[in-house]
Every structure is written in C-alpha cells, then in structure tokens.
Amino acid sequence: MALLAIFFDAALGHGLTWENDPYWSYWITKTFLIATIFGLGTAWFGIGEGRGAAITAVHTVVLTVYYWTFSPIGLPSSPEWLDLEHTWITGVPIHFAVIYLGYLVALWLWRRRARAVDDADSRTVGVTALVTALAVVVVAGGAVSLALGDFPGVTWFLVRLLLTVPFLLWWWAWAGRDRVGAVMGGLVLALVWSTYGHFLGPAGLPDTPLRIFSTSPPPATVEFLDYRQLWLISFPLEAVIMAGILLVEAMRTGGAAVRRPLGAFAVIAAALFLIAPTSEQTLGQEGARASLTASGSVMVETGRFYEGPFARGTGDITIEAEDQGSRVTPLPPQDVVSLDATIETDDGTFEVTAQEPMVSEPTGKHTTWWGVGLHVEHHGESGIGSSKLPPITSEAAGFALGDVAVDGDVVAAGVPVHFMTAESGLPGGATLELDVGSEGQVVPGLPDGHLRVLWAEHEADIENPSPGRYLGGGVILLAFLIWAFYLARREAAAG
C-alpha cells in the first residue's frame, strides 16, 4: 500500500498537478511514514473503505504537521516545496487523495488476489508478457512519436520494455487478466511510463554513431519532455492504447469474462482526454511566460549590498522569461531568460545582458527555481535569496548568468543576475529590482562591487499555469479515486 501510495503521489500529485520534483529523501522518508501509519492503523482497526479513509485523514494531518514543523525534506536547497500553498492549501487535499487512492488500489488488489490465480504455466505467462509488452511499446511508443513529431530514441523504447514486462507479470499475478484488470492495468502502466519520464527518463539517446568498438563515449543530445508533451499528449494517448491492447489480450484469454469492453474503454478515454483543454496556456507553448518592461527614473544602491544608500539615475529594462517547471535536472528543457538593461548614473552607463538561466546557485545555498520562478516568495526567512531583505512576494523572479559593460567596455562576464517584481517591501515602494553580483562576491569594474537598481513602476504580462494544472490533475485524480473506490466495493461484494 505504501509503495502504491507514493507512486500515485509521484505521478498524480507531483508530476501531473504540481509539476515539481522534491528532494530525493522525500520519497524514501514519506514511504516509511505511510507504511508506519497504515501498518499500525490496519493492525489496530482492520481494513475497509471507511477505515482506510479515516487512517488516510490521520496520515494527512501527521504528514502536514511534520512537513510544516519538523521536516528537513527539501531543505535547505529547495525550501519552496514547504511553502504555505504546497503544504496546507493544495497539499492537504492532494496528499489525502493520492494516499487514499494508493490504499483503495491496494485494497482492491488484496481482495482480488484469490480470483487472479491463473492456471497457465509460468512459461506461457512469460511469453505472453513479453509479446504483449512488445506490442505495447511498439504501438504506444510509435503513436507518441508521431504525436510529438519527434523520435525519442532507441533507448526510450528499450527502457519502456524493461518497465512493461515486469509490470505485466506483477499486475496479472495480483489483478488478473480480465476486462477490469486490463483497463485498470492500462491506466496504471501509462502512469508508470509518464512518471518515469517525468523524473528519470530523458529522450534522445543514443546519438550516432553508436559506440560498439570505440572506447570514446558517444555524443549525447538528450532532454526531458516538457509538461505539455509528457502529460497532455503522451499520457492520455498511452493510457488509451495500453488499455486497448490489454483488453484485446484479455478477450483472447478470458472469453466470456470480458463483456462490454468498449463501453469501459470509451469512458476511460473520455476522462483522460478531458485534461487536454484545461489550460490553454500550457497547451499553446512549452512553459509559462512572463514579460517585464520598465523605463525612467531609477534608484541605484551605493555602498554595501542591500544596506547602502541610494543615488538617482535613469534606466530601461526588458525581460522575457519562461518557466519550464520545477524539475531537478541539469538537462533541458530548462527555463528561459532574456534580459537587457541600460542604467545611466553619475558613475557611467551600465549595460547588463543575461541569456543563460542559473539552474543552481553556485554555492548551493538556495534554490534558483532552475532559472525562473512565477508567483513565488523569497528573501526574508524563506531561505531563498538574502535575509537582509524583507520577505518578498513576486509575480515573476529569476536568476541568470550575465555580462556587464561600463561605458561600452565589458568588465565582467558570467556574473549572477537576479530580477524580481515585488508587491511590497522594497525601498521607496519600488516594484521591480535588478541585482548584478551577489553577497560576498565582488564584480570587477562595478562601483562597490555590485549593482542594485530599483524601478518604481513596471509593466508586466505574466501567465499562471497552476489553475489549469490543478484543474486537469484534479479531474484525473478524482476519476481514478471514483474508479478505484467502485472496484474495491465491487470486489468486496463479489468476495
């Protein structure tokens, strides 16, 4: 049950709905927390849909309090995973739903195990699993390649075969090979593929020429699929195809036990494809975008970083940023940053350009949101940015590496650049800030070793894909919950 629950948490919670990747210890620690609470809960109170819901409620409270007060998970490098939204506001309902879903599926499998016994010999089952897995990989993988307009690489197909064969052997042993087991198996297998792709499986390997006799490593051009490619295109397509292939296999082996498969198939297909239109922003592009511009009078800090007085000047800035999601990987797709600023003061004319997102802070002090963060909180006691500033809520913020020129001469390259909007908390009521350099690092050629510029007003066009993801993920999660609850109740009545 704990393994199924953490799997649905990874797939439907962190993959489909939040699109983030917590620190690796999260998965291990939380699995043991689930196993502890549900192990004791079922030992003391037994099993059943109602008991499971009550134990899940207790687990959700313990989990949330633990995260909020005691947990080192995600800290210190990524404290945003424990913010108010992900812990209490969306965390409570989503965590309850995914854990209860894991419980319901485990309960269904537990009740079903006696009827899942197959009198076929192991060799026949092994051959059937291999042939079925090959059909799934070829048909589903081919359809995804056509839908994406890109071949994901031979390794992508090989790894999916390695995922599918043991899954089928395990699933058939527990869930059986009838119509219901086939439809549910297709859905869960599609989640296995998508979850692996979200956290572990980049596309694009291997590059040619293949390394056979050479000792030199082959070239590699790999990237992770973005949210739209993975969850809005690949996942529903894979689920429908997998359920269809497993239904065909079930009809071949189950005979009369398979009835009205097309009705169930149509309902599942319709539910899955509901996710596609939930976010026009996400469907129309790879990530969520922000455009910022400001021009006119500026305040330029002199003296110590975040502590000095301000002088007057003028400045123009244009920022185009794109948030590709929170995924712990140096591989693309990565966030996109394009920043150009010109500031004129009594000390000269400063030109700042930045085109490279800062995927991680060089010293590992804090997260950078992998370049761009939309609708984020940082500074203050957040552990992100500087504690010398008050807490800042930003509709758009980011970290990048850029170049600085003074009076036309480049004085520094590849230096940290930070930008952020602010609802409040900046000196003089400013709403947009640009920082060049960082605390403890002197940028050669800049007065006082850094540049901090504030604009009183700015114009912004900022997208927020979270409502669309929450709606789409919520629809799919609810559909899975209803289906699993129905299956568990039905199995109880049949048993």
N, C-alpha and C positions, 0 to 999 in steps of 0.2 A: 504494500500500500504506500509506503514512504517513497519507494522508487517511482511508482506511477504518479504520485502527487508532485514530486519535484520535477518530473518530466513535464507534466502539464503546466507547472509553474514556469518552467523554462520556455515551453512552446507558446502557450496562450497568454501568459502573463508578461514575461519579459521580452519575448520575441514579437508576438503579434500586437500586443496592446501598448506596452511601454517602449519597446524597441531599445532596450539597453542591456548591458552585459555586466552584472555585478562582479565584484572581486571573486576570484576562484574559490576562496574559503567559504563564501556564501552557500554554494551548492552543497558542500560537504557538511557544514555545520547545520544547515537547515534540514537536510535529510535525517540526521541523527535526532534533531529536535522533533520532527514529525514522528519518527519511529518511537521515541520515548513517550510522547503524549498519547499516541494512538495505541502503542503497546500496552501501556497501563490502563488506558480507557477501555479498550476491548476486553482486557483481562478482568477488570472490575465490573463492567456493565454489559458486556456482550456486544453482539453486532446487530445491525439493522439500520434502515434508512434514518429513522428518527434519532437513534443513539449516535449514529455517525455524524448527523448534523450538529448535535449537542457537543460532541467531542471536537468537531471542527471549530465550533464557536469558541470553545475554551482555548484551543490551539491558536486561533487567530488573535485572541486577547494576549496570550503569553508571548506569541511571536512579536506583536506590535510593541508591547511594553519593552520586551528585550531589545528590539532594534532601537527604540527611541531613547532608552536609558543606559543600557549596558553594552550594546553590541559594538565590537570593533570592525564589523563587516563593512567593507567599502572605505574604511578609514586607514590612514589619513589622506590617501591619494585621491579618493573619489567620494567626498562627503555628501555630494548632491544626491546620492542614492538614498540617503536617510533624511531627506527634507520632508517638510510637512505634507506635501502632496503625495509623494510615493509611500510614505509611512502610514498616514492616517486617512487622508481624503480619498485617494484611489486605492491605497494599499489594503485597507480593511476589506472592502467588498471583493476586490480581485483575489486577494490571498484566500479569503473564505471560499470563493467559487472554485479556484483551481485545486485547492486541497480537498474540498468536498467531492469534486469530480474524480480525483485520484481514488478517494475512498469508495465512491459508487462503482467505478470500473473494477476495483479490486474485489468489492463485494459481489458484483455480477460474475466475475471470473471464479470466485471461490464457490459460489452456489452452482455454477455451471460445470465445474471440473468433472463431476461424475458422468455427465452426459456427453462430455467432449472426448470420451475414450474412443479411439479409432482402432478397429481390428486389423487394419492394414499393417503389413510388416514394415519394419523400420527402413529397409532398403527402398521399398516403394515410396514411402513418405519422403525419404531423402531425395529421390529422383524427381518426385512431383514438386518438392520445394525448389529445387534447382531450376527446373523447366519454368515453373511459374515466376520465379524471381527474374529469370532471363526475359520472359515476356513483359513483366512489369518495367524492367529497366529499359528495354528497347523501346516499348511503346510510350511509356510516360516520359522517359528521357528525350526521345525523339520529338514528342509533342511540345515539350518545354523548349527545346532548342529552336523549333520552328516559331513558337510564340514569342520568344525573346529575340529572334533573328540573329542568334549567335550560338556557335558550338561551344559548350562549356569545357570540352577537353576529355580525352580518354580516361584520365584519372577520375574525373567526376563520375563517369559511368561505372568504373571499376569499384569505387568506394560505395556507390549505391547498391551494387550487387552484394558487397560484403555486409551492408546493413540489412538487406532484404532477406537473404537466405536464413540467417539465424532468427530474424523476427518471425518469419513464417513458421519455422519449426516450433518456436516457443508459443506463438499465437494459436496454432492448430492444437497444440497439446492442452492448452487451457480453455480456449474459446470454441474449439471445434471448427467444422468446415461446412456448416450450413449457411442459409441465407443471412441470418442475423450476424453470425460470426464473420462472414465475408464483408458485409457492409461496414461493420464496426472496425474490422481489420484494415480495410482500405483507408478509412479516416485516420486511424492511429498511425499507420505506416506513412501516410502523407505528412503527418506531423513529425514523425521521426526524420524523414528526409529534410523537411524545412528547418527543423530545429538544428540538425547537424549543419546544414548550410548556413544558418544564422551565426552560430558560434564557432564552428570548427572547419567548415569546408569551403575554401575558396575555389573559384573556377579558373580554368585556363591552363591547367597542366596536362601533359608536358608540352613544352615548346620543342620545336625541331631544330637541329637534328637530334634524334633520340640517342641517349648515351647507352651504347651496347659494349663496345670495346674500348672506348676512350676513358681515361682516368679523370678528365676535366669535367666538372659539373655542367649540365646542360643549361642553356639560358632559360629563364622563367619569367613569364609575364602573367601574373595572377591578380585577381581581385575578388572581393566578396560581392555578391549580388546586392543591389540596394533593396530598400523596403518594397518598392513597387514591383520589382522583378521577382522577389522571393515570395512575398506574402499575398500580393494581389493578383499575380499571374500564375506563378509556378504552383503554389499550394492548392488552390481550388482545382486547377487542371489535373494535377497529380492525384488528388483525392478522388475525383470522379473516375479517372481511368483505372486507378488501383481497385476501387470498389467494383467497377465493372469487370475487370479481369478475375478478381476473386469470386465474384458471383458466377461467372462462367465456369470456373473450376469447381464451385460448389454444386452447380447444376449437373456437372459431369459426374461428381461423386455422390451427391446427396439425393438425387432422384426426386421423389415426392416430397422430401423435406424442404425443398426450395419452391416456394409458392409466391406468386405476385412479386417477383424481384424488381420489376420495372417501376412499380409504384414507390417502393422504398428508395430505389436509385434516383428517381426524379425528385423526391422530397429532399434528399441529401444534397443533390446537385444544386437545387434552387437555393437552399440555405447557404451553401458555401459561396455561391456567386453573388449573394447579397452584399458581401464585403466590398466588391469592386467599386460601386458608385458612392461609397460612404464619404470619400474625401476627394473632391475634385482637385485640390492642391496636390495631393500625393500622387494621384493618377497622372497628372499633367506634367510632372517633372520628377527628377531623381530625388530632390530634397526640398526642405522648406527654406525659402529665401527671405533675405532682408536687404533693403536698400536704404542707405542713410546719406543725407547731404546736409551741409551746414556752411554758412558763409557770413563774414562780417567780423565784428569785434570779438576778440578772444582774451582770455586771461591766461598768462603763461607763468608758471611757477618758477621762482628763483630760490636758491638755497637747497636745503636738504629735501630729499624725495618725500612727498606727502606732508611736509612740515613747514616749508618755506613760504614767504610772502609772494604776492602775485604782481606781475607787471602787465601793462596793456599791449595789445598788438592787434593784428588782423589775420584772418586765416580762412582758407577754404578746404573742405574735406569731402571726399566721395568714397563711400564704402559699399561694395557689393559682397554679400556673404551668403553662404548656403550651408545649412546644417544637414548632414547626411545621417544623423543618428548617433547614438552613444554605443559604440561597439569597440571592445578592447582589442585592437589590431593595428599594426602599422601599415596594413595593406589597404589599397583603395577599394571601394570608393571612400574618399576622405572628404572632410569639409572643404569648402572653397572660400578663399578670401582674396579680395582685390581692393586695396586701399591706396588712395593717393591724397596727400595733404600738402598744402603750402602755407607756411606761417611766417609772417613778417613782424619782426620786433626791432628794438634798437640794437640788438646784438647781431642782426643779419637776417637773411632769408633762409628758412629751413624747409627742405623738401623731403617728405617721408613717403616711401613706397613699400608696399608689402604684398606679395603674391603667394607666399607659402604658409599654409596653416601650421601652427605649432601643435603637433599631435600630442606631445607630452612636455611638461615643464622640465628643463634640462636637469635640474637637481632632484626632481621627483617630489617637490614639496606639496604640490596640489594638482588637481585636475585642470585641464585647459578646455574641457568639453571636446577634445580632439580637434580644436580649432575654433568652432563657433557654438555658442550657446544661445538659444532663444527662450525667453521667458524664464530667466534664471535669477538666483540670489547668490551673492558672493560678497567678499570682503567682510569686515567686522569679525565676528567669531565663527564665521562659516568654515574656516579652514581653506578657503579658496581666495587667492589674492593676498591683500595686505590687511593686517589687523590694525594698521594706523588709520584706515578709513572706516567710516560707519558702515553698517550693513547697507548694501546697495541692491535694489531690485531693478533688473534690466530687462527690457523687452528684447534687446539684442546686445550681445557682448562677444568678444573673441580675443584670441591670442594668435599672433603670427610672428614670422621672422621677416625682417625688412631691412632696407637700406636707407641711410640718411645722408643728405648733401647739405652743405652750408655754403651759401653764395655760389652755388653751381658746382662745388667740389665735393665728391663723395668722401665722407670722413669715417663711415662705419658701414659694414655690410653684415647681414645675418644677425642683427640685434633683435631682442624681444620687443614686440609692439603689442600694445593692449588697447582695445577700444571698448567703450560701453556707453549705453544710454542709462539714464537714471531718473527715477520718479522723484527722488528727493535725496538729500544727504551730501550733495556736492556744494563746495563754496559758491556763494553768490547765487544760489538757486540754479546753477548750470544743469543742463540736461544731456550733454554729450561730452565725453572725455576721451582724449588720446594720450597715451603714455608711450614713450620710447625709452628703453632701458628698463632695469628692474632694481629693486632694493639690493644693495651690496655689490652691484655691477656698474662700473663707470664706463660710459660710452665715450670714446675719444672724440674730441672735436666739438662736444656739446657743452654749453655753459653748465657748470655744476654736475656734469657727467650724465645728465638725463634731460628729457623734455616732457613736460606735462602741460597740456593745453586743454582749456575748457571753453565750450560754446554755450551761450545762454539758451539758444533755441536751435532746433534742427527739424528737418522733415524726414519722415520715415514711412516706409511701406514694408510691413513685417507680417509674415504669414505664421499661422499656428496650426500645424497638422494634428496636434494632440486630440482635439474633439473628434476628428474623423477616425483616428486610430482607436480611440476609446469606444466609439460607436460600433465600428466594424468588429473590433475584438470582442466587445460585449455581446454582439449578436451571435457570433460564432461560439463564444463561451457558453452563453445561455442555451443555444441549440444543443451543444454537447451535454450540458447538465440535464436538460429535459430528456434527451435520448438515453443517457446512462441511468437516470432515475427510473424511467419506464422499463428498461431492460432488467434492472435489479429487481423491481417489483414483479415483473413478469416471470423471472426465473424463480422467485420465491413461491409464486402461485403454482408453477409447474412442478417444483420440487416437493 
